[in-house]
Amino acid sequence: MERRRILIIFCLSLAAGALEVQALVRHSAKGKLLVHAERSFAHAEQEYLVDRFSGADFSSDSLAVLDTYTVLLYFLIGGVCCCVSHAALCPVDVVKTRQQGRPELYKDEATGLPLGMLAVASRIVQSEGVLALFTGLEATAVGYFVQGACKYGLWYILKFCFGCEQLPLGSASRLGALVLAAFLATAVSSALLCPDERARIRLVEQPDFAHGTLSAMAALQKEQGFFGGLFGPGASALAPTLLKMCSYATTQLTIFQLLTDALLKESWANELPRLCITFPSSVVAAIAGTLLSQPGDALQTQASKRAKAGELVPSMIEQALALGWSGLCCGWRTRIVMFSSMVVVQLMVYDAMRVLFGLT
C-alpha cells in the first residue's frame, strides 16, 4: 500500500513538474493568465488523481515511511529500558522466585503462613549472603535487553503496518490494532526470552547448578536435549512464558498508549510537564499488567522447577489445577512491588529516550 502511494505521488509530481516547466516556457506578459490557469489545473489534477486512485489521506503523517534509523532507535530504546528496569529489580525477582519455587522453606515457623518479601530476603541474606540476591543478574540483563529490543522494535513496526496513527482515537479499530500489534511483538520476543528465563530460574533455585547463564543453558541442553533445554520437555516452559509475557506486556503497552494519547490531546496537557502525563499512565499500565500476568508467572516458575530429564511434565492446565488459586497467586504481593516498579521505570525510560531522540 505504501509503495503504491509513493509511486502515485512520484508520478503526479512528474506530471505537475512537466506542466510547471511548460508554463515557464510559455511565460510572457501576455500569457500570465494562461500560466496561472495551467498551474491551478495541475494542482487540481494532482488532488483528483490522489483521491481517485488511492482513496487515502496523503497528509505528512500518513506519508511517513519506516526508515532504518528510526526502527533501529526503537530497538535500542526497547533494549535499554527493559535491561535497566529488570536488572535494577533483580533482588526482588530472586525473592519472588524463591517464594514460588520453594514455598516450604519460607514459612513462618509459628503460624505456618508464607513469609513476606522482606522476611524472605532477610533469610536469604543470612543463609547465603548478600550476593545471593543478585543471582541470575547476567541472565536478566542480557535476556531482557534482547527481549525488550524485539518487543518495542516490533511493536513500532507493527503499529505502523496496521495504520494505528491514522485510525481515530478511541475507536474500536484502533484498540484492536494496538492490542494485536502488542500481542504479536510480545509473542516473538517472549519466545526468544524463554531459554534465558529457564536458565535464570534454575540458577536462582539451584545456585550451584552452573557458573553463569551460558553454562546453565548448556547444562540444561545436556540434561534435557537441545529443544528441551531451550523450551522445556515438550515445550512445557514455552506456554507459561507466552501466557505470562503476552498478558503482561500486551496490557502494559496498550494501556500506556491509550492513556497517554487520551491525556496528551487535552488542551490543559500542554501546560504541564510531560512527566505529569506519562507517570500516572505508566502506573495504571503497570498494575493492570502485573495482576493479569500473575497466573502465567506462577506456572512459568513451576514448569522450570519440575522439568527434569526424562520426567513427564504435566500440561499447563494440569499444573494450574494442581496449584489451585492460592498457588497461582503465591508471591503476588512481592510481584506487585517488583513488576509495578519495574514497568513504571521501563515506560519512563522508554518515553524519556523517545523525547531525547526526537521520536515523540
Phi, psi and omega per residue, in radians:
M1 nan -0.790 3.139
E2 -1.124 -0.679 3.124
R3 -1.106 -0.683 3.130
R4 -1.129 -0.714 3.129
R5 -1.083 -0.837 -3.108
I6 -1.087 -0.721 -3.139
L7 -1.100 -0.752 3.140
I8 -1.081 -0.798 -3.115
I9 -1.143 -0.682 3.127
F10 -1.058 -0.807 -3.141
C11 -1.122 -0.727 3.137
L12 -1.159 -0.633 3.100
S13 -1.119 -0.704 3.090
L14 -1.089 -0.770 -3.138
A15 -1.109 -0.785 3.126
A16 -1.121 -0.689 3.118
G17 -1.099 -0.697 3.125
A18 -1.097 -0.702 3.117
L19 -1.180 -0.619 3.109
E20 -1.134 -0.760 3.122
V21 -1.086 -0.748 3.126
Q22 -1.074 -0.680 3.137
A23 -1.163 -0.686 3.119
L24 -1.134 -0.680 3.128
V25 -1.094 -0.679 -3.099
R26 -1.474 -0.042 -3.015
H27 -1.055 2.238 3.060
S28 -2.800 2.909 3.130
A29 -1.041 -0.564 -3.101
K30 -1.374 -0.464 -3.018
G31 -1.843 0.352 -3.110
K32 -1.084 -0.677 3.129
L33 -1.117 -0.707 3.129
L34 -1.140 -0.688 3.112
V35 -1.076 -0.832 -3.141
H36 -1.054 -0.692 -3.135
A37 -1.137 -0.736 -3.118
E38 -1.185 -0.631 3.112
R39 -1.177 -0.720 3.101
S40 -1.094 -0.706 3.128
F41 -1.127 -0.719 3.137
A42 -1.078 -0.758 -3.140
H43 -1.139 -0.758 -3.141
A44 -1.142 -0.689 3.140
E45 -1.134 -0.690 3.131
Q46 -1.098 -0.814 -3.140
E47 -1.106 -0.701 -3.130
Y48 -1.107 -0.800 -3.086
L49 -1.182 -0.623 3.094
V50 -1.085 -0.828 3.136
D51 -1.153 -0.626 -3.061
R52 -1.248 -0.765 -2.984
F53 -1.732 -0.347 3.134
S54 -1.952 -0.579 -3.127
G55 1.094 0.445 -3.071
A56 -2.187 2.824 3.094
D57 -1.450 2.079 -3.093
F58 -1.769 0.858 3.053
S59 -1.335 3.035 -3.101
S60 -1.113 -0.560 3.127
D61 -1.221 -0.761 -3.064
S62 -1.278 -0.337 3.126
L63 -1.542 0.021 3.132
A64 -1.121 2.492 3.130
V65 -2.128 2.796 3.098
L66 -1.319 1.919 3.063
D67 -1.752 2.601 -3.042
T68 -1.031 -0.699 -3.105
Y69 -1.065 -0.821 -3.132
T70 -1.142 -0.744 3.127
V71 -1.061 -0.790 3.129
L72 -1.116 -0.627 3.085
L73 -1.091 -0.730 3.128
Y74 -1.158 -0.644 3.049
F75 -1.096 -0.774 3.139
L76 -1.135 -0.812 -3.140
I77 -1.050 -0.779 3.129
G78 -1.088 -0.732 3.126
G79 -1.125 -0.761 -3.113
V80 -1.172 -0.820 -3.067
C81 -1.150 -0.646 3.121
C82 -1.293 -0.694 3.114
C83 -1.080 -0.827 -3.117
V84 -1.119 -0.835 -3.063
S85 -1.170 -0.733 -3.125
H86 -1.290 -0.720 -3.127
A87 -1.154 -0.640 -3.120
A88 -1.115 -0.505 -3.094
L89 -1.873 0.410 3.128
C90 -0.992 -0.761 3.118
P91 -1.026 -0.686 3.119
V92 -1.161 -0.652 3.129
D93 -1.151 -0.647 3.087
V94 -1.086 -0.772 3.122
V95 -1.090 -0.779 -3.136
K96 -1.098 -0.743 -3.130
T97 -1.152 -0.694 3.095
R98 -1.132 -0.700 3.131
Q99 -1.078 -0.703 -3.113
Q100 -1.398 -0.634 -3.059
G101 -1.455 -0.571 -3.123
R102 -2.308 1.081 -3.078
P103 -1.105 -0.472 -3.114
E104 -1.205 -0.394 -3.121
L105 -1.503 -0.282 -3.040
Y106 -2.132 1.110 3.082
K107 -2.173 2.637 3.082
D108 -1.205 2.185 -3.059
E109 -1.135 -0.491 -3.104
A110 -1.434 -0.799 -3.049
T111 -1.760 -0.372 -3.086
G112 1.387 0.083 3.132
L113 -1.469 2.684 3.121
P114 -1.069 2.475 3.112
L115 -1.293 2.719 3.086
G116 -1.369 3.111 -3.060
M117 -1.074 -0.839 -3.098
L118 -1.169 -0.654 3.129
A119 -1.156 -0.709 3.102
V120 -1.152 -0.752 3.118
A121 -1.070 -0.726 3.116
S122 -1.104 -0.714 3.135
R123 -1.165 -0.679 3.115
I124 -1.108 -0.764 -3.128
V125 -1.136 -0.720 -3.126
Q126 -1.133 -0.675 -3.058
S127 -1.585 -0.499 -3.029
E128 -2.194 -0.178 -3.138
G129 1.696 2.889 -3.084
V130 -1.126 -0.646 -3.083
L131 -1.100 -0.339 3.118
A132 -1.103 -0.465 3.127
L133 -1.249 -0.234 -3.140
F134 -1.897 0.319 3.076
T135 -1.095 2.311 3.133
G136 1.428 0.219 -3.130
L137 -1.084 -0.719 3.135
E138 -1.082 -0.804 3.137
A139 -1.102 -0.681 3.139
T140 -1.129 -0.836 -3.079
A141 -1.133 -0.846 -3.101
V142 -1.203 -0.837 -3.083
G143 -1.068 -0.765 -3.085
Y144 -1.408 -0.315 2.983
F145 -1.171 -0.792 3.115
V146 -1.138 -0.802 -3.118
Q147 -1.111 -0.743 -3.130
G148 -1.181 -0.686 3.113
A149 -1.067 -0.809 3.131
C150 -1.175 -0.729 -3.077
K151 -1.110 -0.940 -3.089
Y152 -1.303 -0.609 3.109
G153 -1.147 -0.844 3.119
L154 -1.182 -0.600 3.110
W155 -1.066 -0.757 3.109
Y156 -1.107 -0.786 -3.122
I157 -1.121 -0.780 -3.096
L158 -1.209 -0.647 3.074
K159 -1.066 -0.690 3.100
F160 -1.146 -0.794 -3.119
C161 -1.117 -0.598 -3.140
F162 -1.470 -0.054 3.102
G163 1.206 0.609 -3.080
C164 -1.050 -0.637 -3.085
E165 -1.204 -0.403 -3.131
Q166 -1.592 -0.198 -3.123
L167 -1.450 2.546 -3.086
P168 -1.094 2.451 3.077
L169 -1.097 2.375 3.123
G170 1.447 -0.005 -3.129
S171 -1.445 2.687 3.125
A172 -1.148 -0.592 -3.139
S173 -1.143 -0.673 3.125
R174 -1.224 -0.699 3.084
L175 -1.058 -0.789 3.128
G176 -1.100 -0.693 3.135
A177 -1.155 -0.713 3.124
L178 -1.142 -0.762 3.137
V179 -1.116 -0.795 -3.120
L180 -1.119 -0.744 3.135
A181 -1.100 -0.769 3.133
A182 -1.158 -0.705 -3.118
F183 -1.129 -0.833 -3.112
L184 -1.145 -0.736 3.120
A185 -1.105 -0.698 -3.136
T186 -1.231 -0.660 -3.138
A187 -1.064 -0.783 3.138
V188 -1.156 -0.830 -3.098
S189 -1.168 -0.582 -3.135
S190 -1.249 -0.598 3.073
A191 -1.098 -0.640 3.081
L192 -1.235 -0.515 -3.107
L193 -1.367 -0.450 -2.998
C194 -0.910 -0.878 3.135
P195 -1.039 -0.685 3.137
D196 -1.169 -0.713 3.118
E197 -1.136 -0.660 3.095
R198 -1.082 -0.752 3.122
A199 -1.131 -0.744 -3.118
R200 -1.102 -0.831 -3.110
I201 -1.110 -0.709 3.134
R202 -1.137 -0.670 3.110
L203 -1.167 -0.661 3.130
V204 -1.189 -0.733 -3.119
E205 -1.322 -0.558 -3.078
Q206 -2.379 1.432 -3.027
P207 -1.008 -0.484 -3.131
D208 -1.555 0.169 -3.101
F209 -1.167 -0.681 -3.135
A210 -2.780 3.003 -3.088
H211 -1.645 -0.203 -3.125
G212 -2.955 -3.096 -3.074
T213 -1.105 -0.887 -3.089
L214 -1.125 -0.713 3.128
S215 -1.186 -0.560 3.087
A216 -1.186 -0.718 3.082
M217 -1.088 -0.737 3.132
A218 -1.128 -0.696 3.127
A219 -1.164 -0.663 3.103
L220 -1.140 -0.685 3.114
Q221 -1.202 -0.634 3.085
K222 -1.180 -0.586 -3.099
E223 -1.390 -0.641 -2.988
Q224 -2.198 0.142 -3.106
G225 1.551 2.942 -3.055
F226 -1.076 -0.998 -3.105
F227 -1.180 -0.717 3.129
G228 -1.124 -0.620 3.115
G229 -1.183 -0.536 -3.130
L230 -1.424 -0.797 -2.996
F231 -2.160 0.117 -3.113
G232 1.535 2.719 3.124
P233 -0.997 2.157 -3.104
G234 1.130 0.478 -3.109
A235 1.039 0.550 -3.078
S236 -1.160 -0.426 3.137
A237 -1.577 -0.342 -3.076
L238 -1.243 -0.772 -3.108
A239 -1.061 -0.838 3.089
P240 -1.099 -0.609 3.115
T241 -1.118 -0.776 3.117
L242 -1.131 -0.720 3.119
L243 -1.069 -0.798 -3.120
K244 -1.157 -0.935 -3.001
M245 -1.264 -0.676 -3.116
C246 -1.179 -0.739 3.120
S247 -1.186 -0.692 -3.109
Y248 -1.227 -0.913 -3.045
A249 -1.319 -0.646 3.118
T250 -1.076 -0.777 3.103
T251 -1.121 -0.809 -3.108
Q252 -1.039 -0.907 -3.067
L253 -1.188 -0.734 -3.090
T254 -1.158 -0.833 -3.117
I255 -1.135 -0.725 3.134
F256 -1.080 -0.760 3.138
Q257 -1.115 -0.806 -3.105
L258 -1.115 -0.773 -3.097
L259 -1.192 -0.784 -3.135
T260 -1.135 -0.700 3.108
D261 -1.099 -0.758 -3.104
A262 -1.172 -0.686 -3.105
L263 -1.333 -0.670 -3.089
L264 -1.202 -0.379 3.138
K265 -1.402 -0.211 3.110
E266 -1.270 2.549 -3.085
S267 -1.130 -0.635 -3.111
W268 -1.247 -0.282 -3.109
A269 -1.141 -0.507 -3.132
N270 -1.187 -0.344 -3.110
E271 -1.556 -0.131 -3.099
L272 -1.889 2.688 3.005
P273 -1.081 2.594 -3.112
R274 -1.024 -0.516 3.133
L275 -1.023 -0.592 -3.139
C276 -1.191 -0.299 3.097
I277 -1.664 -0.829 -3.037
T278 -1.301 -0.583 -3.090
F279 -1.142 -0.950 3.105
P280 -1.083 -0.580 3.101
S281 -1.116 -0.721 -3.139
S282 -1.220 -0.580 3.123
V283 -1.143 -0.836 3.124
V284 -1.083 -0.775 3.128
A285 -1.092 -0.658 -3.113
A286 -1.160 -0.821 -3.110
I287 -1.132 -0.788 -3.137
A288 -1.098 -0.795 3.141
G289 -1.122 -0.666 -3.132
T290 -1.151 -0.799 -3.111
L291 -1.158 -0.726 -3.101
L292 -1.220 -0.436 -3.087
S293 -1.724 0.044 -3.110
Q294 -1.023 -0.840 3.124
P295 -1.033 -0.735 3.131
G296 -1.102 -0.621 3.123
D297 -1.159 -0.754 3.118
A298 -1.124 -0.717 3.125
L299 -1.166 -0.630 3.124
Q300 -1.106 -0.762 3.127
T301 -1.115 -0.750 3.136
Q302 -1.139 -0.688 -3.132
A303 -1.115 -0.729 3.124
S304 -1.243 -0.574 -3.130
K305 -1.218 -0.688 -3.006
R306 -1.632 -0.096 -3.116
A307 -1.320 1.834 3.104
K308 -2.155 2.748 -3.109
A309 -1.069 2.180 3.061
G310 1.362 -0.035 -3.115
E311 -1.564 2.387 3.109
L312 -1.331 1.967 -3.102
V313 -1.501 2.254 3.128
P314 -1.054 2.713 3.092
S315 -1.210 2.941 -3.113
M316 -1.083 -0.683 3.132
I317 -1.159 -0.731 3.122
E318 -1.122 -0.702 3.108
Q319 -1.144 -0.677 3.124
A320 -1.116 -0.739 3.120
L321 -1.152 -0.650 3.129
A322 -1.186 -0.678 3.142
L323 -1.245 -0.666 -3.070
G324 1.309 3.073 -3.098
W325 -1.125 -0.679 -3.128
S326 -1.156 -0.681 3.122
G327 -1.191 -0.669 3.121
L328 -1.175 -0.480 -3.125
C329 -1.684 0.070 -3.116
C330 -1.081 2.264 3.115
G331 1.424 0.237 -3.041
W332 -1.203 -0.560 3.128
R333 -1.151 -0.791 3.084
T334 -1.073 -0.688 -3.090
R335 -1.217 -0.606 3.076
I336 -1.052 -0.784 3.126
V337 -1.119 -0.824 -3.062
M338 -1.175 -0.994 -3.005
F339 -1.255 -0.630 3.104
S340 -1.113 -0.793 3.102
S341 -1.103 -0.742 -3.092
M342 -1.136 -0.777 -3.119
V343 -1.172 -0.694 3.103
V344 -1.067 -0.832 3.107
V345 -1.057 -0.772 -3.104
Q346 -1.057 -0.852 -3.097
L347 -1.227 -0.587 3.102
M348 -1.197 -0.730 3.085
V349 -1.132 -0.723 3.118
Y350 -1.020 -0.854 -3.107
D351 -1.221 -0.660 3.130
A352 -1.112 -0.701 3.127
M353 -1.230 -0.579 3.056
R354 -1.103 -0.753 3.095
V355 -1.124 -0.725 -3.134
L356 -1.046 -0.716 -3.112
F357 -1.600 0.101 3.088
G358 1.225 0.631 -3.092
L359 -1.775 0.064 -3.124
T360 -1.666 nan nan
